[in-house]
Amino acid sequence: DLLHLVPRGSDKAISNGRLTGQYEANLSLGWTFNMGPVSITPQLYVFNVLNRQGVTDVLEDFNTDGTFCNLPGQVACTPSSIRAANEADPGLNHPEYSERNFARLGALNYGDPLPQEDWGKPSGRQDPRQFKVALKISF
């Protein structure tokens, strides 16, 4: 089961709640040479000429291990408070709350679910630039 802290598509830290638009440019070149009854056509294809590798998907698993903000004597979880609690009591081993996720969510109240470290990271991108060469012979 998934647990989302904010409704899907409304995370303001990711492009105002949506991923950026996707676009690319492709190019194909070819020229036919006639040699008697035979036609030879060398061709070159370039896919994603701009080499734009935009994000197409992000990890949305927010709290798969079921950890919550429950630091002893604290009313909120911040990266520094979790780090300090883990240093003060090594047996506590409270999961890290990354600076990146803190910038997105702010301090979490006691009892709030803690996001996974990789929550919101890109998990899919557009294909990089690719070349294809072909030779067509017709007779």
Disulfide bonds with the S-S distance in Angstrom:
Cys69-Cys77 2.02
